[in-house]
Amino acid sequence: MADSLGFHIIFAMLGVGLPLVILIIEHLGLRRKDPIILEHARRLSIAAIILVVAGVASGTIISLQMALVWGNLIKFGGSIMGLAFGWEGYAFMIESVFLAFYVTTWGKIKGWRHWLIGLPVALGALGSALAITLGNAWMQNPGMLDVVNDKVVSTNPLGALLTETAFFMTSHSVVGYYLATILCVLGVYAFYLWRYKPSGKDQSATHTIMLRLVIASFVFMAAEAMLGHFQTQYLAVSQPRKFAALETVQTTTRDAPYIVGGHFTADGQVEGGVRIPGLLSILTDWTTSTKVTGLTSFPKSDWPMLFINLLFEIKMMLVSLVAAITLVFALLHIKKIKERIRRWRYSKPLLLGLMITGPLTVIIVELGWMIAEFGRQPFAVNGYLRTSDAFSASQAVTDWGYLFPLSYVVLFVATGVALRLLFKRQGKVRASKDLV
């Protein structure tokens, strides 16, 4: 299941973020009345169709796994999760219908009217992401449940879904998808400059698009940093077991230190790392007197996977690297800087740095979901249904389970080939007056 979700999240992330990126680029082209920029937006919209089709295929595989392998989970919480999955179906219908309309009306419906057709595409993609994440947020922190005959009985499934945990998880996830997609597209344009060396108006348009994407990335970086901080604060209250493993807190204490580079041993002892006195308590609730719950306050049988702290530190290191690369690129556009220094903004080393930001942000998204899922263990529905009990298939599924990730590898390769053939067939970007 982890293998399948690891592949699926890439398609889902791009499916959510790419419609917004296309709208940003088309907006830029309309304001500047630049047909080349509009042509870039048109080509990306065709790529979005390929990614949506791949997302549908990967989502179908996940649905099969849920039905065939995790039947006990559906039996337990189907009345809650089914509502979220139903919303996702309606949202995807809106996205797919308007995406077809949007792509086929380039040059036929012009100007801002065409841009407005793209709004439901972005909103439908957003709705799909929100709906699915709501279901996962309920599994992370279901609150108090009425369970009768091993089944959740709820008179208010909507209230069960729309919780504070849901707000933080959906907002943090969606903003992360937007940011990762923006940086992936930015990396593609950096490769375009490196490989094809466009000149004249196409070069100018490419530079303009890249600068606009960098500005957008800083907006989402700021939002993600703020949401991440407040989400972690709330995690200390809502899921203290996960928080203790994430922040290497061994025993419940006040004036808790923030430990950088430490790790848990198998018996829950913290070894190594640099300790900053009182900082974790301050980050948790703004004062050193804040009490932070330690891992030993919970039965060892309920401990999450303790390596999530290592995943978190790797994630934050990659976040810092991505932020530094994009910041350098942005600073080199400041006109007050000497021209001989500003020329480095499109140098090969910096273009190479921009190219790797896309894959790095995909890894960051993957690490974020790994932390969320491994940190919830050993429960499928936190505090109520253990993962071992949620599994409903025969253990023989492990003999054939490789077929799921193998199908994703095939889908991943096929999608990459399709995208490559698309842009190769489109040829060099040229202005088209039909788009203005």
N, C-alpha and C positions, 0 to 999 in steps of 0.2 A: 504493500500500500504506500509505503514511504517512497519507493522508487517511482511509482506511478504519479504520485502527487508532486514529486520533484520535477518531473518532466511537464506535467500539466500546468504548474504554476507559471512556467515560462510563457506558454501560449496564452494563459489567462491574463497575465501581466501585460503583455503586448496588446491583447484584445481590448483591455480597459484603457491603456494609455495612449495607443496610437490614434484613435479618433480625436482626442484632445490636441495632440501634436499637429495633426493635419489641420485642425481648425486654427491653431496658432499661426501656422505657415500661410494658410489661405487668407487669414485676416491681414497678415503682413503684406501679402501680394496685392490685396484689394486696396489697402491704404496707400501703397506706393504705386498702384496701377502698373505693376510689373508682371508681364506675362510669363517671364521665366520662373519667377517665384511661384506663380500659380501652377505652372507645369510641374514643378517639384511636388506641390501638394496633390496634384492629380495622380502622379505616379505612386505616391505613398498610399493614396486611397485604394488603388488597385492591389497593392501589397496587403492592405488591411483585409481584403476579401479572402486572400489565401490564408492569412492568420486566423480569421474567423472560422473558416472551414476546418483548419487544423484544430482549433479550440473545440469545435463541436465534436470532432472525432475523439479527441483526448478526453473530453467530458463524458462521452458515451462509455468509454472504457471504465472510468471511475464509477459511473452509475451501475455498470455490470458488477464491479467489485463490491459495491455497497449491497447489492441485492444478493449476490452469491456467497459472499464471505462474511458480511457483517449484519446478517439478518436479525440477530438478537439486539443489536443497537437500534435498528429501525423499529423492532417490536417494542422496545423500551421507550423510546422518545419520538416515535413517528408523528404523534399529534403536534409536537412542537416543530421538529425539523421539517416536516412535510409542508408547513406553512411557508417557511423560508425557501424551500426548493420550488414551490409553486410560484412565488414571486419572481424567482430567477427565470422561470420559463417565460413569463409575460415580458420581463425586461429584455430578454434575448430576442423575443419576437419583434419588439420595437426596434432594437438595434439592427437586426438583420434586414428587415423590410426597408428601413430608411437608408441603410448602407447601400443596398442595391439601387435605390432611387437616387442617392447622392452621386454614386459613381457613374451611372448611365446618363446623368443630366449635365455633365461637364460640357460647356460650350453651347448648350441648349437653354438652360436657365442660368443667367449670368449675374455677376455682382453679388450684392449682399443677400439677395433672395436664395442663391445657391448656398451661400454660407449658412443660412438659417436652416436649410434642409439637413445640414450636418449636425445641428444641435441635438436632435433626437437620437442620433447615432451615439454621440458621446454620453447622453443621459441614459440611454438603454444599457450601454456598457457599464456605466457607473452603477445602475440599478442591479445588474447581474452580480457585480462584485460585492455590493452591500448585502444582497440577499444571502449569498453563500457564506459570507463571513459572519452574518448574524447567527446562522446555524452553528458555526464553529464556536462563536463566542458563548452560546448557550452551553455547549459541551465543556468549555473552559470553566465557567462559573454559573452553574444552573440555579444557585440560590436554594431556597427551601422548596422541596417537591412533595407532592402527594403521590405516593406509589402504592398501587393496588394490584396484587397478583403480578408483580414484576413489570408493571407498566405504569407510565406516568399518566395521571389523571389531572387535567387542567381545565379550569373554566375560563382561563384568560391566557391563551397561548400567545397573543400579541404582547401582553405585558411581560411574559416570560422571555420574549426575544429582545424587546426594546429596553435594555438595561444599561447601566453605566459601563459595564464591561463591553457591551456591544458598541457603545459610542467610541470607546478608545480603540478597540480592535479594528472596527470598520474604517475609522478616520485615519489611523496610523497605517493600515494596510493600503488603502486606496491612494493616499498621498505618496506612499512608497512606490506604488506601481507607476504613478504619473512621473515621479522623479526618475525611476529606473528607465522608463521608456524614452523620456527626453534625452537622457544621457546615452542610451543605445543609438538613437537616431543621430545625436551629435557625433558619436563615434563613427557612424556610417559616412557622415559628411567629411569627417577628418580623413577617412580612408579614400574618399572620392578625390579630395585635394591631393593626397599623397600619390595615388595611383594614376589618376587621369590628368592632373594638372590643368584644370579648366582655365580659360583665359577670357578677357573681355567682360561682357555682361554676365556670362554664366559664373565667372569667378566672383564678381561683385555680388551677385545674388546669393551664391553659396556662403560668402563671408557674412552677409546680412542675416541669413537664416541661422548660421551658427551663433552669432552674437545674440540673437533673439532667444535661442534655445538656452544659452548660458544664463541669461537674465531670468528666464522662467525657472531654470533649475535652482537658482538661489532662493526664489520665492518658496519653492517646495521644500528646499533644504531647511529653511527657517521654520516652516510649518511643521516639518517632520521632527526637528529637534525639540520644539516646544511640546508637541503631542507625545513624543517618546518619553520626555521627562515626567510629564503628568501621568502618563500611563504607568510608568514604573513606580511612581509614588502610590498610585491606586493599587498596583499589584501587591505592595507590601501589606495592604489591608484585606484585599479580596482573595488573594492566593499566596498567603505567607509561606507555604511549603515551597512553592516554585521560587519565590523571591529569595528565600534563604539559600537555595541551591545556586541561584543565579549570581548572588552577591557574596558567596562563600561565608555565610554567617553560621558559625558552629553552634553557639549557645545564645539563648535569649539575653539581651543586654541593652543597656543604655550607653550613650556615648560610643556607638559602634564604629569601628574604623572602616575605611574603604580600602580594600585589599586589591592591589594591582599585581597580577601574575601569580596569585596563589591558586591552590587546587585542593580538592577533598581527597582524602584517602578512602579506602573501602569502608572503614569504620566511622567515617564522618569527621575525622580530624582535618584541620586546615594546615597545610604545609606550604612554606615558601611565600614569595610575594613581598611587595612593599606595602606597608600599612600607613595610611594617613589618618591620624587619630580624629575620631568624632565626625569625619566627613560623611559617612554613610547615614548616620542619624540626621545630619543636616539636610542631606539630599532627600531623605525620606519625608521629613516634615519640618524643615527649616530650623531645627534646634538640636543641640547635642543631647538634650534630655529625652529625645524620642526613643521609645523602646522598640527594638527590632527583634522579631521572633527568630530563633535559631532553628537549625535543622534537627537537633536532638530533641526538640519539643514534640516531634512526631514519631510514630512507630517506624522502625526501620523498613518494615514491609510496605510503607506508604511513601518512602523516599522517591523523588523523581530521579531521572538519569543525571548523575552528578557532573557529567562532562559538559552540561549546558553552560557552565561558567566559562569554559575554554572557548566554546562557540561564540559566546557574547563578546569576549575580549578580541577574538579574531574579527568579528563583525565591526566593532568600534574602530579597530585599526584600519580596516578597509574604508570605513566611512571617512576617517581623517584623510586618507590618501586621496580619495575621490574629490573631497572638498578642496584639498590643496591644489590639485591639478586644475580644476575648473577655476579656482580663484586666481591662479597665476595667469591663465588665459584671459580672464576678465580684466585683470589689472594692466595687462599689456596693451589694452585698448584705450587706456587713459591718454588723452592727447597731450597732457603736460609732460609725459615721459619722453625722453629723448628718442628720436626716430630710430637710431641704430639699435636701441633696446626694444622698441616696439615691433621691429621687424621679426623678432623671435616668436611672435604670436602665431605665425603660420610656418614655423620652422619644423623640420622633420622630427626632432625630439619631442616637441610639444604636441604635434599631430599624433605621434605614437602614444603619448600619454593620454590624449583624448580618446584614441581608439580603444584603449584598455579600460576606460571608465565604464563603458557599456557592460562588458562581461563582469567587471567587478561589482556593479550595482545589481546584476542578476544574482551573483553569489550572495550579496548582502540580503536580498529578498529571500533567497533559499535559507540562509542562516536564521533569519527572523522567524520563519515558519518552523524550522527545526527546533529552535528554542521553545516556541509555543507548544509544539506537539510533544517533544520529549520531556519538557518540563511538566506536562500534565500527567505523565505516566506515574503509577501503573493504572490510571483510570482512563476509560473512554469518555464517560460523563463524570466529571470531577466529583469525587466523594460519594458516588452512587453506584456506578456500573464500571467494574474493572475491565480492562482491555481483554483479558483472558476470557471473561464471561461474555463480552460483546461478540467475540468470534464464534461464528455459527457453523462453519464448514468443517468437513473432515480434515484431519491433519495431513491427509494425502495431498491437500492443495499445494503443499510445499514442493511436491514432486513436479507440479506443472506451473507453479507460480512465476517461473521465469518468463512465461509467455507474455505476461503483462508488461514488464519493463522492455522486453524485446520488441513488442509492438510499438512502444513509444520511441525506441531508437529508430525503427523503420520510419515512423511518422515524422520524427525530427529531421532525419536525413532528407526525406521526400519534400518536406516544407522548405528546407534550405535550398535544394535543387530548384524547386519551383520559383522561389524568389530570385535566385540567380538568373534563371532563364528569362524571367519577366523583365528585369532591368537590362539584360543583355539585348533582348529583342527590342526594347524601347529605344535603344541607341543613345546618342548624345542629346543632352537637354537643349532644346531650342525653344525660342519664343513662339507662342501661338496666339495670334490676335483674337481667335475665337473664344478664348477664355476670359478676356477682359470685358 
